[in-house]
Amino acid sequence: MAQIGRMLVTLGIVLIIVGALIWSGLGGWIGKLPGDIRIERGNGGFYFPIVTCIVISVVLSLIFSLFRR
């Protein structure tokens, strides 16, 4: 049970840091990377940030692998 608590606290800290970066404007690149799919026609649009998802996944994997050691 202690490991779950430690993981939740770590996840909360990471979310606070990411939220503060986005709020301050330093995360302006999120969702605007080359390779993100954006289709806008008329009054509607479709947006799929595939490259952004891959980058975030790699970064989070590296962070969590550091905490496992």
Buried (B, 14 or more C-beta within 10 A) or exposed (E): EEEEEEEEEEEEEBEEEBEEEEEEEEEEEBEEBEEBEEEEEEEEEEEEBEBBEEBEEEEEEEEEEEEEE
